[in-house]
């Protein structure tokens, strides 16, 4: 009876090992790799779509804030004013020294 019990346990363990090995082998077959890549690409595409949706929602919210400020005649606070470099003064009437680098003297 003990032998029959151990034979059953051995068969069950053997069947589980063969099943796991077959699943791993299928993961590394061309079909398994293709399905894995398609699942990964599907997840990536979904992540990009979610990101684009979040950006669009943020843009719409910001645009609404700007429209409300404009309608109320309120000067809207520019968060990025210091990053643009608007404080640089340029005198367009003053000639530059020398010719433009792209100008050639053709004679």
C-alpha positions in Angstrom: 0.0 0.0 0.0 2.9 2.3 0.8 4.4 1.7 -2.6 1.1 2.6 -4.3 0.9 5.8 -2.3 4.5 6.8 -3.3 3.9 5.9 -6.9 0.8 8.2 -6.9 2.8 11.0 -5.3 5.6 10.5 -7.8 3.2 10.6 -10.8 1.6 13.8 -9.5 4.9 15.6 -9.0 6.1 14.4 -12.3 3.0 15.6 -14.0 3.3 19.0 -12.4 7.0 19.3 -13.4 6.2 18.3 -17.0 3.4 20.8 -17.1 5.5 23.7 -15.8 8.4 22.8 -18.2 5.9 22.8 -21.1 4.6 26.2 -20.2 8.1 27.6 -19.9 9.0 26.1 -23.3 5.9 27.6 -24.9 6.9 31.0 -23.5 10.2 30.8 -25.4 8.7 29.5 -28.6 8.1 32.0 -31.5 4.3 32.0 -30.7 4.9 32.6 -27.0 7.4 35.4 -27.7 4.9 37.0 -30.1 2.1 36.9 -27.6 4.3 38.3 -24.9 5.5 41.2 -27.2 1.9 42.0 -28.2 0.8 42.1 -24.6 3.7 44.4 -23.7 3.0 46.6 -26.7 -0.7 46.7 -25.8 0.2 47.9 -22.3 2.6 50.5 -23.7 -0.1 51.8 -26.1 -2.6 52.0 -23.3 -0.1 53.9 -21.1 0.6 56.4 -23.9 -3.1 56.9 -24.4 -3.7 57.5 -20.7 -0.8 60.1 -20.7 -2.2 61.9 -23.8 -5.7 62.0 -22.2 -4.2 63.5 -19.0 -2.3 66.1 -21.0 -5.4 67.0 -23.0 -7.4 67.4 -19.8 -4.7 69.6 -18.3 -4.6 71.7 -21.4 -8.4 72.2 -21.4 -8.4 73.1 -17.7 -5.6 75.7 -18.3 -7.3 77.1 -21.4 -10.5 77.5 -19.3 -8.6 79.4 -16.7 -7.1 81.7 -19.3 -10.5 82.4 -20.9 -12.0 83.2 -17.5 -9.2 85.6 -16.6 -9.5 87.3 -20.0 -13.3 87.6 -19.8 -13.0 89.2 -16.3 -10.3 91.6 -17.5 -7.9 90.2 -15.0 -4.2 90.1 -15.8 -3.5 86.4 -15.7 -0.4 85.4 -13.7 2.3 84.0 -16.0 4.0 81.1 -14.2 6.8 80.9 -16.8 7.7 84.5 -17.3 11.1 84.2 -15.7 12.0 81.2 -18.0 11.2 82.9 -21.3 13.9 85.6 -21.0 11.5 88.5 -21.8 13.8 90.9 -20.0 16.4 90.8 -22.8 16.3 94.1 -24.7 17.2 94.2 -28.4 17.7 97.3 -30.5 16.8 96.4 -34.0 17.9 99.8 -35.4 21.5 99.2 -34.3 23.6 97.6 -37.1 25.4 94.4 -36.3 29.2 94.2 -36.6 30.2 92.5 -39.8 28.1 90.6 -42.4 25.7 87.8 -41.5 27.5 84.4 -41.4 25.3 83.1 -44.2 26.0 86.0 -46.5 28.7 85.4 -49.2 30.5 88.0 -51.2 29.8 87.0 -54.8 31.9 88.9 -57.4 
